Amino acid sequence: MISLLQCPRCQGGLDLKGQELCCPCGFSFKLQDGVYEMDRQDAPGAPGYDEEYYTSSFYDCSEDRISRLVWLACVRPGDKILDLGCGPGAVAVRCALLGATVFGADPSRSALRLSEERARMARVHLELFEFDGRVLPFRDSSFDSIIMADVAEHIDDRSLSCLAKECYRLLLPGGRLVLHTAPALEAMRISRLLRRLTLGAVDLQAGLITPEYEHLHIRYHSQDSIRDLLRQSGMSAIVWGEVKYLKDLWPRQVERSLGWLLADQIWALAFKGPIPAVTFPEAPYLEAIDIPSELDMGSCVEWALGSGFYEREGGSFRWTEKAAILYLGSSQGCSHLTMQISAPRPDMERDPVKLTVFLDGKKAATYRLTDASRRTISLDLEGTINPGLHEVKLEVDRTFVPREWGINQDSRRLGIVVYSVGVI
């Protein structure tokens, strides 16, 4: 660990003396309960970021958020990962469980102590450092990946610019920064406009902010402001928005056509080097992550999914609408597309469901489904397809609403059930 450290005050080396990391300039860290804490004169503190805040139900430690961050960071055994603004340590611990060497940094001692407690319970080790919010105590080119989740909205522009430049300095060549911020500036503006236009009858801000902790939000960001920030730091960036907190409050067609405007959260991947080629503009991050060649829809990560799938309890993505899109990778020599599906409609024997399969925008096959049983389809792709990413689109000729058929109270319009898809 010592080889990665430097004094944040003078950029000199740090020596370990008992329970302290010391620099000849007088700066030091003291190890307290698994956390390297700064001297009080150097530690600015983090008012409001106490244990009550991090353990409240408002702090987002959801599985969806954690898995997305870790997957985008492409964490592998032996990687050196920095969780910048680590909070209570959920993301850092997940990275450590995957075999990475993980450092966490945060201005809040309460956050760092919670991180240490979480790591101890998970039986993993984290190197945890208090810092002043701008300069990090690590040497140049130290990390494979840096994660900065839900930090940007809590600090001023000058501090954020400093941190972005620090990330560029600390990344290895080809390394990546994963950034997430919410709520997005565009969503806040739309919610305020709707509230004014409807004289308060439509108030979407309840889904975007928590009044008890709104005072901790310093600045909201747009996709353009995040893109400019990362480019000014020296990194090349992929930035996109998604609708999460206000999902299902807009008509689906509006959400799909105006998703860039309605997005209430912003994601970014920034690289110390060129960005990967973009195969699908609607999902620009795909080339930068590991998309599998086979998907089990009961446990797949949603980054491999496009539109049309419904998330079911437990994180499975089985039901589709009339059309659904997913993405698969393929290696050399793949020549078949296989899928397990069913279409549980009461009227199938009388009126078969027509299923059309498209691969990379071209019609690949059409099937007529005559019963509701689970079946496997194997499609010969007429020779091997090129290695890389592929788009698979499934489209049925009609949907149904279970509630209207007297099956249950589900009010969603459903198409077919997809259990698994693969290119082999």
N, C-alpha and C positions, 0 to 999 in steps of 0.2 A: 504493500500500500504506500509506503513512504516514497517510493520512486515516482508516484503520480502526484505528489503534493508539492505546493509552493506557497509561500507567504502571500496572502492577499494584499498586504500593505506595501511590500517592497519587491515582491516576486523572487525573493531569495529562497533558499532551501529551508526545510523544516527538519529538525532533529527530534527524535523521541527520547524524552528524559522522564523515566518513571511513567506517570499518568498524564504527561504534558507533551504537546508538540510545540517546540520553541524555535524562534528565529532570532538571529543576532540583533535584529532591529528592535527587539523588545516585544513583538507580537507573539501571542501564544494561544493554543487551544488547550483546554483541560478536559480530560475524559471523565464524564459524570454519568454513571448509570448507562453506559453504552453509547453516549452522545458526546461528540467533541464540541464543547461550548466555548465561545469567545469570551475574552475579558469584558467586563461590563462597559468599559470605556469604548470598546470597539463594537459592541453589540447594540444595534439600534432598537431592538425589541420589535414586537409585532402586535400593537394594541388591537384588541378585538378578536385575535386569532388564538383563542384559548381552548381548553379541553371541551368546554360546553359546546363551542361552535363545531369542532370536528366530530363530536359524538352525537350531534343532533341529527334528527331524521332528514334535515334539509341538505346535509352534506352528501354529495353523490358518490357512494361507494358501490354502485350497482354493477352487477356482473357484466352487463352490456358495455358499460364505459370501460371497465378494466380490461376485458378481453379485446376490445377494439384497439386500445392503446398498445397493449403488448403485442398484438398481431402485426400492427403497422410498424412497430419497432423492430420486427423480425428478430426477436431475441433467441439466441442460440447458446448452448452450453459453452462456457469459457469467454463469452462476450463481456466487455466492460460497459456497463450501463449506468447513466446518471439520471436519476429522477429529480428534476429541478423543480422545487416547490412541491416536495414529496407529500406534504400534508400528513395524514395518519398512516401512510405507508402501505396501503392496499396494493398499489401498482408495483412498488418496489419489491414487496414480498412475492408477488406473482412472478416477477422476473427472476428473483433468486431461486424460486422453486423450479424454474426451468434450467437451472445450472449456470446462470450468469453471475459475474462478480458485480455487485450492485452498490452504488453510492447514492445516498439521499442527501439533499441540501434544502434547508428551509430557514427563513428568519425567525420562525416561531419555535421556541423551545417546547411548548406544549405539543406541537405537531411531531417534533422529533422524538419526544419521549413516548408518544403513542405509537410511532413507527417502531421503536425498539421493543415495546411490549408486544406488538403484533408479530414482529420477527421472532421473538422468543417463543411465542405460542406456536408459530409455524415451524420452529426448529430450523431456522435459516439465519444467516448472518448478514447484516447490513452495515456499511460504513456510513455513519450519519454525522453531518456537519452543519453547524449553525453558520450562517453567513449574513452579510450586511444588505442583501437584496440586490447587489450590483456586481461585485467582484467575487469570483469563486476561487477556492484555494487549491486549484488543480493545474498541472502543467499543460502546455500546448499538446494537442493531438493525443488525448488520453482515452477517449471513449469511442466505442463503435456506434452507439446510439444514445441520444438524449431525449427524454420525455418531459414535456412542459405542458401539463394538463391543467386547464382552468386557473392559470396564473395571470394571463394578459389582462383580464378585466379587473384585476385587483391592484394594478400598479400604474403609475403615470407613464407618459410616453417616453420620457428620458430614461427612466429605469428599465422599461421594456426594451428600448434600443440598446442599452448597455448589456442586458441579458442576451439579446439576439447575437450581438458581436462576441460575447463570451462563448456562446454555443458554437459559433464558427471557429473560434480559437481552440476550443476543447475537442472538437470532433477530429477523428482520424480522417485522412483523405478517403472520400467515398462514403463517409459516415453520414448518418441521417438524424434529423430532429423531427420528432412527432409533436405537433402543437394542436391543442384544442382550446376553444374559448366559446363561452355562451353566457347570456343570450347575445345573438348577433344584433348589430346596430339596425339593420334593415327591419328585423322583426319588431324591435322596440319602436321604431318609427311608425310602422303599420299599426301596431296595437294602440299607440297614442292617437293616431289619426282616426281610427275606428271609434275610439272612446269619445272623441270630440264630435264626430259626425252623428253618433247615435245618442248623444247627451248622456253618456255613461251606461247605456243599456248593454253594449257589447264591450266587455273589458277582458282582453286577452292577457293582460300583464300578470294576472294571478298564476298563469301557467309558465311565466318566464322568470319572475323574480319572487323572492321571499322577503316580505316587508321587514321582518326582524333583522335581516342581515344585508339589506339593500345598501346600507351606508358603507359597506365594505367594497362595493363596486365603484371603481374610480373612473373607468373609461370603457365604453362599448366599442367593438370593432366591426368593420365590414370586411368582406373578402378582399377588397382592393387594399385596405389599410394593412391587413396582414401580409398580403403579397408584397407590398412596397417595403414593409419592415424587413422581411426576410431577404429580399433582393439587396437592400441597402447594407445588410450585414455581410454580404458576400456570398450568400447561399443561393442556389437555384431552387425554385419552389413549385409545388403542386398544391393548389388551394381549392377547396370546394365547400359548399354548404349543404346542410341536410335539415329536413324538417323532423323534429323529434318531440319537443314539448307541446307543440300545437298540432301534432299529427291527428288526423281524423276530424279536425275542426274546419277544414277546407274541403270543398268538393274534390274528388280524386282527380278529375280532369284539370281543375285549376291548380292543384298541387303539382301535377306532373308538368304542366306547361309553364308555370311560373315558380317552380321550385327554387330557382336562383334568387328570387325576390322574397319568397316566403320563408327561406331557410332561417331557423332560429338557433342553429349552432354552426360553428365554422371549424373545419379540419384542415390541417396542412401537413405536408411532408416536404422537408427542406433538406438539401444535400450539399455536402462539401465537395462539389464536383457537378458534372452534368446530370440532369434528371433522366430517368429511363424514358424510352420512346412511349408515346401514348397510343395505344391500339384502339381504345374505345373512349371517345371524349366524354361520354356521359358517366364514365367511371374511370377517371384519369389515374387513379392510384393503383390499378390492377397490376401494371407491369412492375411495380415496386414491392409487391408482396408475393408470397408463395401461394398461388392458386392451385389447388389439387386437381388431379385428373378424374377423381371419383368423389362424389358428394353423397353422404348419408343425410337425408333431409331431416332426420330426427335429431341430429347433433351438429349440423354444419354451422360454420361461422358465416354470418350474414353478408360479409364483404363479397362473397362469391355469388350473391343474389342480386338480380336487377329488380324490375318491377313485377307485381302480380302475385307475390307469395304472402300468405298470412302467417304471422307468428302465432304459434299455439303455446299453451302452457308448458313450461319446461324448456323453452328455447327452440322448439322444432318448427320447421317451415314446410308444412305439407300442402295445405290447400292453395290452389291457384284461383285467380279470377278467370276471365275469358282468355286472357293471354298472359304468359309469364316468361320472364327472361332470367337465365342464369349463365354463369361464366365458368369454363373449365380450362385447365391446362392440358397439354398433350406432349408426350415425348416422342422420340423417333420410333417409327414403326406402328403407331396406333392406326387402326383401320375400322373400328366398330364403335358405334354409339349405343349404349345399353341404358335402359331405364325400367324401373318398376313403378307401375301406376295403377290406379283404379278410378272408376267413375260411378260412385254410389247413387245413381238416379233411379227412381222407381219406374220410369217409363222407357228404359233402355231397350228392352226386348222388342217393344213396339216401334220405337224410333231411335235407332243407334246414334250414339254421340260420335261426331266426326272430329278426330284429332289430327292436326297438321303439325309436323315438326320442321323447323327451319334451323339450318346450321350456317352461321356467319352470313345471315341475310338471305340465303337461298333455300327454297323448299327442298327438303330432303326426303320426306315420305308423308303419306296420309293413311290413317287407320280408322276403322269403324269399330267402335266399342259397343258390344251387344249385351254384356252383362256386367254386374257390379263387382265381380271378383278381382282380386289383385293379380296382375299379369306382368310378365317381363317381355319387353320389346328389345330386340337386337337389330340394329340397322347397319348394314354394310355400307361403308362410306366410299365404295368403289375405288379401292386402293388406299394407300396410306395418306393421311392428311399432314399438312406441314406442322412441325412442332411449334408450340407457342400457345397463345390464348385463343379461345374460341367462344362465340356467343351461341347459346342454344335457346331457341324460342319455341314454346309449346302453346298451341292455340286450339281452343275447342269452339264448336259452332254455336253453343248456347250455355248459359249458366242457370242456376236455380237458387232460390232462397229457402233453406230448410224450414223456417217458420211458416212459410206459405204452403209448404207441402205437409205440414203437420208432423214433421220429424222431431224438431226441438224448437227452442226459442231463439236460435241463432238468426240474426237479421242480416248477416252478410250475404252478398251475392257470390256463390261459389261455382267453380268449374270442375276441376278434377283434383285428385290427390296424387302427389308425386312423392314416392318413398326414397328413391335413389336415382342418380344419373351418373354415368361415367363414360369416358373415352378410353378404350383399351386397344 
